[in-house]
Amino acid sequence: MLPLGSSGASRNHTDNRTLLDSAIAQGRVLSPDVRVLCGAWYPLIRFRGRRQPSAWLRVPEWYEGLSASLQAGLRSVGPQARGVFVLVADQPLLDLNALAAFGEAARCFPDQPIAADYGDRPGVPAYLPRWLWPLVMDLEGDRGAGGLLAEVQATRVVIPGVHEDVDTPGDWLSVRALLSQTDRKARQSRR
C-alpha cells in the first residue's frame, strides 16, 4: 500500500492516501459500482485501504497474470451490464475531467470499445463492451486487453496522466513529487 502523501510529521487526510485509494476515487468518477481485484496480498490490501470499493474480488489465479484479473472481473458482472471500465491502481495523476469525458463517451456509445491513447497503442483506462468479453476470456498469461483493443480499432481518447504510472521505486518518488506540487498549487489557488 504505497502512500501518496508526504512523509513529514504533519499529515492531513489527503496525505494519507494510497495508490489504491486514488484508483478507487477514479473509479467512482466512472461508476458507482467499483470493484477491486486482488491477488497475492488480498487480505492485507483489503483491510489497509482508507476508501472502500463496492466489492473486493479475490483472484485465486493471480499468478497467471493480467488476463486472470480481467477474467475474474468480467465473471463478477451481471447480465445487465453493457460493458465495463478497466482502471489500474498505479496511475494517480489521471486528469479527472478527461476521465469523466471518457466515461460519458462510453455511455453514449456503449457498443464501442474505448481506450486511452498511448500514441502507438491503446491502453488503460479502457472501456470493454460486452461483445468483446468472449475475446478477453480467451486471453492467457500476463496479457491485458491492449492487443484486442488495437485489433478491434478501439476509439482512442487522450487522458492526461496515463504515462505517469508507478512501476518502480523511482516512479513512485516522481509521482509523489508531482502530487505534492499539484496539491500545493490547489491549496494556494483556494486562498
C-alpha positions in Angstrom: 0.0 0.0 0.0 2.1 2.9 -1.2 1.3 6.2 0.4 1.0 9.2 -1.9 1.4 11.9 0.7 4.4 13.4 2.2 6.4 11.6 4.9 6.6 14.6 7.2 5.3 14.7 10.7 2.2 16.9 10.0 -0.1 14.8 7.9 -3.6 15.7 6.9 -6.3 13.5 5.5 -5.1 13.8 1.8 -1.5 13.0 2.8 -2.7 9.5 4.0 -4.0 8.5 0.5 -2.6 5.4 -1.1 -2.3 4.4 -4.8 -5.3 2.2 -4.3 -7.4 4.9 -2.6 -6.7 7.1 -5.6 -7.7 4.4 -8.0 -11.0 3.8 -6.2 -11.8 7.5 -6.3 -11.0 7.5 -10.0 -13.3 4.5 -10.5 -16.1 6.4 -8.8 -15.8 9.1 -11.5 -16.8 6.4 -14.0 -19.4 4.4 -12.0 -20.8 4.0 -8.5 -20.0 0.2 -8.8 -16.3 0.0 -8.3 -14.7 -3.5 -7.9 -11.2 -4.1 -6.8 -9.4 -7.3 -7.9 -6.7 -8.5 -5.6 -4.3 -11.4 -5.8 -1.4 -12.5 -3.5 -1.8 -9.8 -0.8 -5.6 -9.8 -0.8 -6.4 -9.7 2.9 -3.7 -7.2 3.7 -4.7 -4.9 0.9 -8.4 -5.1 1.7 -8.0 -4.0 5.3 -5.4 -1.4 4.8 -7.3 0.8 2.4 -9.0 4.0 3.6 -11.5 4.1 0.7 -13.7 1.0 0.2 -14.9 -0.2 -3.2 -18.4 -1.7 -3.9 -16.8 -5.1 -3.8 -13.4 -6.8 -3.2 -12.8 -9.7 -5.6 -10.1 -12.2 -4.8 -8.3 -13.6 -7.9 -7.0 -17.0 -6.9 -5.2 -17.4 -10.2 -3.4 -14.0 -9.8 0.0 -15.6 -10.6 -1.3 -16.3 -14.2 -1.1 -12.6 -14.9 -3.3 -9.7 -16.0 -5.6 -12.0 -18.0 -6.7 -13.8 -14.8 -7.7 -10.5 -13.2 -9.6 -9.2 -16.2 -11.5 -12.5 -16.5 -12.4 -12.6 -12.8 -13.7 -9.0 -13.1 -15.9 -9.9 -16.1 -17.2 -13.0 -14.4 -18.4 -10.9 -11.4 -20.6 -8.6 -13.6 -24.3 -9.4 -14.0 -26.1 -9.9 -17.3 -27.5 -6.3 -17.4 -24.1 -4.7 -17.9 -23.4 -3.5 -21.4 -19.7 -3.0 -20.7 -17.0 -2.4 -18.0 -14.4 0.2 -17.3 -10.9 -1.0 -16.6 -8.5 1.0 -14.5 -5.3 0.1 -12.8 -4.1 1.2 -9.4 -0.8 2.8 -10.5 -2.0 5.9 -12.3 -2.8 8.5 -9.6 -2.3 11.5 -11.9 -5.1 10.8 -14.4 -7.0 14.0 -15.3 -10.4 13.6 -13.7 -12.2 15.8 -16.2 -10.8 13.8 -19.1 -11.7 10.6 -17.2 -15.3 11.8 -16.8 -15.5 12.7 -20.5 -14.2 9.2 -21.3 -16.9 7.7 -19.2 -19.6 9.8 -20.8 -18.3 8.8 -24.3 -18.7 5.1 -23.3 -22.2 5.7 -22.0 -23.1 7.4 -25.3 -21.6 4.6 -27.4 -21.9 1.5 -25.2 -21.0 -0.9 -28.1 -17.8 0.8 -29.0 -14.5 -0.1 -27.3 -12.7 3.0 -26.0 -9.2 3.3 -24.6 -6.6 5.8 -23.5 -4.3 6.8 -26.3 -0.7 6.0 -25.6 0.4 7.2 -29.1 1.4 3.9 -30.6 -1.2 1.8 -28.8 -4.4 1.8 -26.8 -4.3 1.1 -23.1 -5.9 1.7 -19.7 -8.2 3.3 -18.7 -10.4 1.3 -21.1 -14.0 0.5 -21.7 -14.8 -3.0 -22.8 -18.3 -3.5 -24.3 -19.9 -6.9 -23.7 -19.4 -8.2 -27.2 -15.6 -8.0 -26.6 -15.8 -10.1 -23.4 -15.5 -13.6 -25.0 -12.2 -12.5 -26.6 -11.0 -11.2 -23.3 -11.9 -14.6 -21.7 -9.6 -16.3 -24.2 -6.6 -14.3 -23.2 -3.8 -16.1 -21.4 -0.9 -15.2 -19.2 0.3 -11.7 -18.3 -1.5 -10.1 -21.2 -4.1 -7.4 -20.8 -6.7 -6.3 -23.4 -4.5 -3.8 -25.2 -3.8 -6.1 -28.1 -7.5 -6.8 -28.5 -8.3 -3.1 -28.3 -5.9 -2.4 -31.1 -7.2 -5.3 -33.2 -10.8 -4.1 -33.0 -9.7 -0.5 -33.5 -11.0 0.9 -30.3 -11.7 4.6 -30.2 -8.7 6.3 -28.6 -9.1 9.2 -26.2 -6.5 11.5 -24.6 -6.4 11.2 -20.9 -3.6 13.2 -19.4 -1.6 11.4 -16.7 -1.6 7.9 -18.3 2.1 8.0 -18.8 2.9 8.8 -15.1 2.4 5.4 -13.6 4.2 3.7 -10.8 6.2 0.7 -11.9 9.5 1.3 -10.0 10.6 3.0 -6.7 11.8 5.9 -8.8 8.4 6.2 -10.5 6.8 6.3 -7.1 9.1 9.1 -5.9 8.4 11.1 -9.1 4.6 10.7 -8.8 4.7 11.7 -5.1 6.7 14.8 -6.0 4.2 15.7 -8.8 1.3 15.2 -6.5 2.9 17.4 -3.9 3.3 20.2 -6.4 -0.3 19.8 -7.6 -1.7 19.7 -4.1 0.3 22.8 -3.1 -0.9 24.7 -6.2 -4.5 23.6 -5.5 -4.2 24.9 -1.8 -2.7 28.2 -2.9 -5.5 28.8 -5.5 -8.2 28.3 -2.9 -6.8 31.3 -0.8 
